[in-house]
Amino acid sequence: MIKKQSKLIKSLLILATCTLASCINQSTNIKSTLNAQTQYGAVKGVERNGAIEFRGIPYAAAPEGNLRWAMPALPKPWEGVRDASAFGNACPQQARFNLTDASTTEDCLNLNVSIPADIRDGEKLPVLFWIHGGAFVGGSSNLYRNDKLANKGRLIVVTPNYRLGVLGFMPHPAFTNANQLNGNYGLEDQRAALKWVQNNIDSFGGDPKNVTLAGESAGAASICMHLASPEKVTGLFHKAIMTSAGCLSHLKTVDVAEKTGVAISDALGCKGDNASVLACMHSKDQASVEKILAVQGAYADKNPLDLIPFAPVVGSEHYPNATIPRSVKTALDSGQFKAVPLMVGGMTNEIRLYVGYWWQNWKAGKGPALNAESFNTWLGSFYTKDQVQTIASRYTPAEGWSTESAVPSALGSILSDYNPAIGINNCLYLQTTNSILETAAKHALGIPVYQFEFSEPNSVVNGVGIAEPYPDFKLGAVHSSIINFIFPRYSNTKQINAPELSKESEKLGNDIVNYWASFAYKGQPAAKGLPAWQPYNSGAKPSVLNMSAANIHMYDAETSHSCKFWKSLYPGKLDKISN
């Protein structure tokens, strides 16, 4: 007995006095090494911010040395122990909004794995696979600190890079082959990373049979595409969290999007038959990464009404696509939709972020005015002529346009409630969920959905989502504002240096992480001490969880965002909204 007590006292003294790094090495139960073995070679991680990080691990490689417009190949094995202490390269992209980082490196198919610092040998923890956003032309896994999700959520967090823009989401007649792998290479990269998880994550303490996809904006839209292609992702994931993406948003078919591809190849000087065009586009001498990105940016500038010119494309009857055989709507109508538990939602003031960009352009003399005189003109850019006055009458403040900030605030609210131009709006989120549940009931799929809305008015946006000069109107919970609450100090840059959250905001972030972790563990976001989150039910109100630092509560999002009003204007697009 004395011997046992002495051993227990010694263990307690170790835990009470050692540093985190030395505790990892001294406790016999806690993981005793920073090394992990993948099927391609060993990697050595590093302890950062209280988590063990493995960064820049190759999950795919360029086939025959050229990754352009080709399926990802298996990475080459390495000898010895690979240093995994630093992030790998971000995929090629231009800097955007005077804020984000640029990259011209094509060798970018790498991922990061973060694990709890106190993970114990033999543990198998749920895996959260985060797909970054960035409108399919920007972003990288290197912008995120995963330690909060790893430690507080006790999750294995995986964040991959994937090809973007012209190099990742542009079909072209020259790319078509017998398998119809035309465009969507970025999605194929994501699936290659998911296959890597299945084959390797157990070495990091992860459970390959319990993988949750999570993503925001383009990352969430990517998840929509995977859900609509169940035969392509069998066994790769088991739950999904989608933030700020309406799955029913219209996507181009291959034949339509190929016209953009031809315009790009022409601008690169790559003309002739398909073989000649393909050889030219693959040639790094004739088409450097810098030139490709410049042509991509010029195309976007010349086609401002094509809001997302480079995005996933879906197959059609005469133009099949092996990556996404069908649209989300077709998948739902036919029951060809992956049946997994879902968490779906967005931000209260999604589009105020973009209104902030337009405000900046106006103030800099680079864009149209954003004031009372131009309000109806702005509405006419998104809605039909006969709808403008009806919408303006409903959303004009009672006090009128008494302040300059009233116009951008109102425009942001309108576009965040519903707009037909882009799949980032609250009524479309509800329409998507209603359609999913209708399909689940019709085809007996069994898909529980938990709907949320992030509404924190004091979200950190200035310096994170938007650069100086900062707008002089209240931004609130705009597009991507939730990220900073989950990934510490997210700044949209590799510096990861956003201001620390306030005490109240930090608590809200912890609450969200607890909900996410519960969902990742058991498919139900039920965390101890937090308000009950009921599954979404279109026939019951309230049925959406509203998240703010002041009050987490169930509420009626459909009424709050005037979805019945929008249904009256767009009955064909919002037909699942209740009457």
C-alpha positions in Angstrom: 0.0 0.0 0.0 2.8 2.4 0.9 4.5 1.6 -2.4 1.4 2.4 -4.3 0.8 5.7 -2.4 4.4 6.7 -3.1 4.0 6.1 -6.8 0.7 8.0 -6.9 2.3 11.0 -5.0 5.2 11.0 -7.5 2.9 11.1 -10.5 0.9 14.0 -9.0 4.1 15.9 -8.3 5.1 15.5 -11.9 1.8 16.7 -13.2 1.8 19.7 -10.8 5.4 20.9 -11.6 6.3 20.1 -15.1 5.8 22.2 -18.2 3.4 21.1 -20.8 6.2 19.8 -23.1 7.9 17.9 -20.3 4.6 16.5 -19.1 4.1 15.0 -22.5 7.4 13.2 -22.1 7.1 12.2 -18.4 3.6 10.8 -18.2 3.5 7.1 -19.2 -0.1 7.5 -20.4 0.2 10.6 -22.4 1.7 10.5 -25.9 5.4 10.3 -25.4 6.7 11.5 -28.8 6.2 14.2 -31.3 6.7 11.7 -34.1 4.0 10.0 -36.2 4.2 7.5 -39.0 2.4 8.0 -42.3 2.3 5.5 -45.1 4.8 7.7 -47.0 7.2 8.2 -44.1 7.6 9.5 -40.6 6.9 13.1 -39.5 8.0 15.1 -36.5 5.6 17.7 -35.2 6.0 20.6 -32.7 4.1 21.8 -29.6 2.5 25.1 -30.3 -0.2 27.0 -28.4 -0.8 23.9 -26.2 -1.4 21.5 -29.0 0.8 19.1 -31.0 1.0 20.4 -34.6 2.1 18.5 -37.7 2.3 20.9 -40.6 3.0 20.8 -44.3 2.5 17.0 -44.8 2.2 16.1 -48.5 -1.0 14.2 -49.2 -0.8 14.3 -53.0 1.7 15.2 -55.7 1.9 16.3 -59.3 1.5 13.4 -61.7 4.7 13.2 -63.7 5.9 16.5 -62.2 3.1 18.6 -63.7 0.0 19.2 -61.5 -1.8 21.6 -63.9 -5.3 20.4 -64.8 -4.6 16.8 -63.8 -5.8 14.5 -61.1 -3.7 14.5 -57.9 -1.2 11.6 -57.7 0.1 9.8 -54.7 3.0 11.7 -52.9 6.5 10.2 -53.1 7.7 8.4 -50.0 10.6 10.0 -48.1 13.4 8.5 -46.0 14.1 9.4 -42.4 11.8 11.7 -40.3 10.3 14.7 -42.1 10.3 18.0 -40.2 6.6 19.0 -39.9 7.0 22.1 -37.8 6.3 24.7 -40.5 3.3 25.2 -42.8 3.7 24.1 -46.4 3.0 26.3 -49.5 -0.3 27.9 -50.1 -1.8 27.2 -53.6 -1.4 29.9 -56.3 -3.7 32.9 -55.8 -3.7 36.7 -56.0 -3.9 38.9 -52.9 -7.4 40.2 -52.5 -9.2 43.1 -50.7 -5.8 44.7 -49.7 -5.7 42.1 -47.0 -4.9 38.5 -48.0 -1.6 36.9 -49.0 -0.6 35.9 -52.5 1.2 32.7 -53.7 2.7 31.5 -56.9 3.8 28.0 -55.8 2.1 25.1 -57.5 3.6 22.5 -55.1 0.9 23.1 -52.6 -1.0 19.9 -51.9 -0.2 19.6 -48.2 -2.2 19.4 -45.0 -1.8 20.0 -41.3 -2.8 17.8 -38.4 -3.4 19.2 -34.9 -3.9 17.0 -31.9 -4.6 17.6 -28.2 -1.4 18.0 -26.2 -2.7 15.5 -23.6 -3.7 12.9 -26.1 -3.0 9.4 -24.7 -1.4 6.5 -26.4 -4.1 4.3 -27.9 -6.8 7.0 -28.0 -9.0 7.3 -31.1 -10.5 10.8 -31.2 -13.1 12.2 -33.7 -11.6 13.9 -36.8 -12.7 17.4 -37.8 -11.6 18.1 -41.5 -11.7 21.8 -42.1 -12.1 23.0 -45.7 -11.1 26.7 -46.0 -13.1 29.3 -47.8 -12.1 32.1 -50.2 -14.6 32.2 -53.1 -12.7 29.3 -54.7 -9.8 31.7 -55.7 -8.1 32.4 -52.4 -7.4 31.2 -48.9 -5.3 28.4 -47.5 -5.0 26.0 -44.5 -2.1 28.0 -43.3 -4.3 30.8 -42.0 -5.8 28.8 -39.1 -4.7 28.0 -35.6 -6.4 24.7 -34.8 -5.3 24.4 -31.2 -8.6 25.6 -29.8 -10.6 22.9 -31.6 -8.0 20.3 -30.8 -7.6 21.0 -27.1 -11.0 22.3 -26.0 -12.9 20.1 -28.3 -10.5 17.1 -27.9 -10.5 16.6 -31.6 -8.0 15.6 -34.3 -8.1 18.6 -36.7 -7.0 18.3 -40.3 -6.7 21.3 -42.6 -5.8 20.7 -46.3 -4.8 23.0 -49.1 -6.5 22.5 -52.5 -6.1 24.1 -55.9 -7.9 27.3 -56.6 -9.1 29.6 -59.3 -8.2 28.8 -62.9 -5.9 25.9 -61.8 -8.5 24.3 -59.6 -12.0 25.2 -60.9 -12.0 25.9 -64.6 -13.2 23.3 -67.2 -11.9 23.5 -70.8 -12.6 21.4 -73.9 -9.0 20.4 -74.0 -9.2 18.8 -70.5 -12.0 16.3 -71.4 -10.9 12.7 -71.4 -12.6 9.3 -71.3 -13.4 9.7 -67.6 -14.9 13.2 -68.1 -12.6 14.7 -65.4 -13.1 18.2 -66.6 -12.5 21.0 -64.1 -13.2 20.5 -60.3 -9.6 19.6 -59.6 -9.8 21.4 -56.3 -12.6 19.1 -55.2 -10.6 16.1 -56.3 -7.7 17.4 -54.1 -10.1 17.6 -51.2 -11.1 14.0 -51.8 -7.5 12.9 -52.0 -6.9 14.5 -48.6 -9.9 12.7 -47.2 -8.5 9.4 -48.5 -5.2 10.3 -46.8 -7.1 10.7 -43.6 -8.6 7.3 -44.0 -5.2 5.7 -44.5 -3.1 7.7 -42.0 -5.1 9.4 -39.3 -5.0 6.5 -36.9 -1.3 7.1 -36.4 -2.1 10.6 -35.1 -4.8 9.3 -32.7 -7.7 9.9 -35.0 -10.7 7.6 -35.7 -11.1 7.2 -39.5 -14.6 5.9 -38.9 -15.7 9.2 -37.3 -14.8 12.1 -39.6 -16.7 15.4 -39.7 -16.4 17.7 -42.7 -16.5 21.3 -41.7 -16.2 24.4 -43.9 -17.1 28.0 -44.4 -18.2 29.8 -47.6 -16.4 28.1 -50.5 -15.4 25.4 -48.1 -19.1 24.8 -47.1 -20.1 24.9 -50.8 -17.5 22.2 -51.5 -19.2 20.1 -48.8 -22.5 20.6 -50.7 -20.9 19.1 -53.8 -19.6 16.1 -51.9 -23.0 15.4 -50.3 -24.6 15.5 -53.8 -22.0 12.9 -55.1 -22.4 10.1 -52.5 -21.0 7.4 -54.8 -17.7 9.4 -55.0 -17.2 9.9 -51.3 -18.2 6.5 -49.9 -16.6 6.0 -46.4 -14.7 9.3 -46.5 -16.8 11.2 -43.9 -19.7 10.7 -41.5 -21.0 14.2 -40.5 -20.8 17.7 -41.9 -20.9 21.3 -40.7 -21.7 23.9 -43.4 -21.3 27.6 -42.6 -22.5 30.3 -45.0 -23.3 28.3 -48.2 -26.8 27.7 -49.7 -26.4 24.3 -51.3 -29.2 25.1 -53.7 -27.3 28.0 -55.3 -27.1 27.6 -59.0 -23.9 26.2 -60.4 -22.8 26.3 -64.1 -22.8 23.1 -66.1 -19.6 22.0 -67.9 -20.7 23.2 -71.3 -21.4 26.8 -70.0 -18.3 27.0 -67.9 -16.0 25.8 -70.7 -16.6 29.2 -72.4 -14.8 30.8 -69.5 -12.0 28.3 -70.0 -11.6 29.1 -73.7 -11.5 32.8 -72.9 -8.7 32.1 -70.4 -6.6 30.0 -72.8 -7.1 32.6 -75.6 -5.8 35.3 -73.2 -2.8 33.1 -72.4 -2.1 32.9 -76.2 -2.9 29.2 -76.2 -4.8 28.5 -79.4 -5.3 25.8 -82.0 -6.6 22.2 -81.6 -7.1 20.7 -78.1 -3.7 19.0 -78.0 -1.9 22.2 -78.9 -3.9 24.3 -76.3 -3.2 21.7 -73.6 0.5 21.6 -74.3 0.7 25.4 -74.2 -1.2 25.7 -70.9 1.0 23.0 -69.4 4.1 24.8 -70.5 5.5 26.8 -67.6 7.6 28.7 -70.1 4.6 29.8 -72.2 2.2 30.1 -69.3 3.9 31.0 -66.0 1.9 30.9 -62.8 2.2 34.7 -62.6 0.7 35.0 -66.1 -2.1 32.6 -65.4 -3.1 34.5 -62.2 -2.9 37.9 -64.0 -5.2 36.6 -66.8 -7.5 35.2 -64.1 -7.7 38.5 -62.3 -8.3 40.4 -65.6 -11.1 38.1 -66.5 -12.8 38.7 -63.2 -12.4 42.4 -63.5 -14.0 42.4 -67.0 -16.9 40.3 -65.9 -18.1 41.8 -62.6 -21.6 40.3 -63.0 -20.1 36.8 -63.0 -19.7 37.0 -59.2 -17.8 33.6 -58.9 -16.4 32.9 -62.3 -14.2 30.0 -61.1 -16.2 27.5 -59.0 -17.3 23.8 -59.1 -19.2 22.8 -62.2 -21.9 20.1 -62.4 -22.5 17.5 -65.0 -25.5 17.4 -67.3 -27.1 14.8 -69.6 -24.9 15.7 -72.6 -21.9 17.0 -70.7 -21.1 14.6 -67.9 -18.7 15.4 -65.1 -17.2 12.6 -63.0 -16.5 14.7 -60.0 -20.0 16.1 -59.6 -22.4 14.0 -61.6 -25.4 16.0 -60.7 -26.6 19.3 -59.1 -27.6 19.5 -55.5 -31.2 20.0 -56.6 -31.1 16.9 -58.8 -29.5 14.9 -56.0 -32.3 16.0 -53.6 -35.0 15.3 -56.1 -33.7 11.8 -56.8 -32.6 10.9 -53.3 -28.9 10.7 -54.4 -27.8 12.7 -51.4 -25.3 11.5 -48.7 -27.3 10.7 -45.6 -25.2 12.1 -42.7 -26.1 14.3 -39.7 -25.8 18.0 -40.7 -25.2 21.3 -39.0 -26.1 24.2 -41.3 -26.2 28.0 -40.9 -24.8 31.4 -41.6 -24.3 35.0 -40.4 -27.1 37.4 -39.8 -25.5 40.2 -41.9 -23.6 38.1 -44.4 -23.4 40.6 -47.3 -22.6 43.7 -45.2 -19.0 42.6 -45.6 -19.2 43.1 -49.4 -21.2 46.3 -49.0 -18.2 47.4 -47.0 -15.9 46.8 -50.0 -18.3 48.7 -52.2 -18.4 51.6 -49.7 -14.6 51.6 -49.8 -14.5 51.8 -53.6 -17.0 54.7 -53.5 -15.0 56.7 -51.0 -11.8 56.0 -53.0 -13.5 57.2 -56.2 -13.3 53.7 -57.8 -17.0 52.8 -57.8 -20.5 54.1 -57.8 -22.0 56.1 -55.0 -23.7 54.3 -52.1 -26.2 56.8 -50.9 -30.0 57.5 -50.9 -29.9 58.7 -54.5 -28.3 55.5 -55.7 -30.2 53.1 -53.4 -32.7 51.9 -56.0 -30.0 51.6 -58.7 -28.1 49.3 -56.4 -31.2 47.2 -55.9 -31.7 47.1 -59.6 -28.3 45.3 -59.9 -29.6 42.3 -58.0 -33.4 42.3 -58.5 -35.8 42.8 -61.4 -37.0 46.3 -62.3 -40.6 45.6 -61.1 -39.3 44.3 -57.7 -37.2 47.3 -56.8 -39.8 49.6 -55.4 -41.5 46.8 -53.5 -38.2 45.9 -51.8 -37.3 49.5 -51.2 -40.6 50.2 -49.5 -40.3 47.3 -47.2 -36.7 48.0 -46.1 -36.6 51.8 -46.0 -36.1 52.7 -42.3 -38.9 54.5 -40.6 -36.7 57.6 -40.2 -35.8 57.5 -43.8 -32.2 58.0 -45.0 -31.4 60.5 -42.3 -27.8 59.3 -42.0 -25.3 58.3 -44.6 -24.8 54.9 -42.9 -28.4 54.0 -43.3 -28.1 53.1 -47.0 -25.3 50.6 -46.8 -26.8 49.1 -43.7 -30.1 48.6 -45.4 -28.6 47.2 -48.6 -26.5 44.8 -46.5 -29.6 43.6 -44.7 -31.6 43.1 -47.8 -28.9 41.1 -49.6 -28.3 39.0 -46.5 -32.0 38.1 -46.2 -32.3 37.0 -49.8 -30.7 37.6 -53.1 -30.8 35.4 -56.3 -27.3 36.3 -57.4 -25.1 34.4 -54.9 -25.8 31.5 -52.5 -24.9 33.4 -49.4 -28.2 34.5 -47.7 -30.4 33.4 -44.9 -33.6 32.5 -46.7 -31.7 30.2 -49.0 -30.1 28.5 -46.0 -33.6 27.7 -44.7 -34.8 26.6 -48.2 -31.8 24.3 -48.4 -32.5 22.7 -45.1 -36.2 22.3 -45.8 -35.4 20.6 -49.1 -33.0 18.2 -47.4 -35.5 17.2 -44.8 -38.2 16.8 -47.4 -35.8 14.5 -49.4 -34.9 12.6 -46.2 -38.5 11.9 -45.4 -39.4 11.0 -49.0 -36.5 8.5 -49.4 -36.2 7.4 -45.8 -32.6 8.7 -45.6 -32.6 9.8 -41.9 -30.7 13.1 -42.0 -30.9 15.1 -38.8 -30.2 18.8 -39.4 -29.3 21.4 -36.8 -29.7 24.9 -38.0 -27.9 27.9 -36.6 -27.4 31.6 -37.1 -24.4 33.5 -35.8 -25.5 37.0 -34.8 -22.8 38.5 -32.6 -23.0 42.2 -33.2 -19.5 42.8 -31.8 -17.7 40.5 -34.2 -14.1 41.5 -35.1 -14.3 42.5 -38.7 -12.1 45.6 -39.2 -8.6 44.4 -39.9 -9.8 40.8 -40.3 -12.5 40.7 -43.0 -11.9 44.2 -44.3 -8.9 46.5 -44.5 -8.6 50.2 -43.9 -10.3 52.6 -44.4 -12.9 51.0 -42.3 -16.6 51.6 -43.1 -18.5 54.1 -41.0 -21.6 51.9 -40.6 -22.2 49.0 -38.3 -21.0 45.7 -39.8 -22.1 43.2 -37.2 -22.1 39.5 -37.9 -20.9 39.6 -41.5 -19.7 36.8 -43.8 -16.8 34.8 -42.2 -17.1 36.6 -38.9 -17.6 33.4 -36.9 -14.1 32.1 -37.9 -12.3 34.3 -35.4 -14.4 32.7 -32.6 -13.2 29.2 -33.5 -9.7 29.7 -34.8 -7.8 32.0 -32.5 -6.6 35.3 -33.9 -7.6 34.5 -37.5 -6.6 37.5 -39.5 -7.0 36.4 -43.2 -3.2 36.4 -43.3 -0.4 34.0 -42.5 0.6 36.3 -39.6 -2.5 35.1 -37.7 -2.4 38.3 -35.6 -6.0 39.5 -35.2 -6.8 41.1 -31.9 -7.6 38.9 -29.0 -11.3 38.4 -28.4 -13.0 40.1 -25.5 -13.9 38.0 -22.5 -17.5 37.8 -23.6 -16.6 36.8 -27.2 -14.1 34.2 -26.0 -16.8 32.5 -24.0 -19.1 32.5 -27.0 -16.3 31.0 -29.1 -15.8 28.3 -26.4 -19.5 27.5 -26.4 -19.5 27.1 -30.2 -16.5 24.8 -30.0 -18.3 22.7 -27.4 -21.3 22.4 -29.7 -19.1 21.4 -32.6 -17.2 18.9 -30.6 -20.4 17.3 -29.3 -21.6 17.1 -32.9 -18.3 15.5 -34.0 -18.5 12.9 -31.3 -22.1 11.8 -31.5 -23.9 13.7 -34.3 -25.8 15.8 -31.8 -24.7 19.3 -30.5 -25.7 18.8 -26.9 -23.0 20.3 -24.6 -23.3 20.4 -20.8 -24.3 23.8 -19.4 -25.4 25.1 -22.8 -28.9 25.8 -24.1 -30.6 22.8 -25.7 -30.3 22.8 -29.5 -33.3 21.0 -31.0 -33.1 19.5 -34.5 -34.5 21.8 -37.2 -38.2 21.3 -37.9 -39.8 23.4 -40.7 -43.2 23.1 -39.1 -42.1 24.4 -35.7 -40.9 27.9 -34.8 -38.5 28.7 -33.3 -36.2 26.0 -34.7 -32.9 27.8 -35.4 -30.2 28.3 -32.7 -29.2 32.0 -32.6 -25.7 32.5 -31.3 -24.5 35.7 -29.7 -22.5 36.5 -26.6 -25.5 38.0 -24.9 -27.9 35.2 -25.6 -27.8 31.8 -27.2 -31.4 30.8 -27.9 -33.8 29.2 -30.3 -35.5 31.7 -32.6 -37.6 32.1 -35.7 -35.1 32.9 -38.5 -37.8 32.7 -41.2 -39.7 35.6 -39.8 -36.6 37.6 -38.8 -35.4 37.5 -42.4 -38.8 38.1 -44.1 -38.6 34.9 -46.0 -42.3 34.7 -46.7 -42.0 38.2 -48.3 -39.1 36.9 -50.5 -41.0 33.7 -51.3 -43.8 35.9 -52.8 -41.2 37.5 -55.1 -39.4 34.2 -55.8 -41.9 31.4 -55.4 -39.9 29.0 -57.6 -36.7 29.5 -55.6 -38.0 29.6 -52.1 -41.0 27.2 -52.5 -40.0 25.2 -49.3 -40.4 28.3 -47.1 -43.7 27.9 -45.1 -46.8 29.9 -45.9 
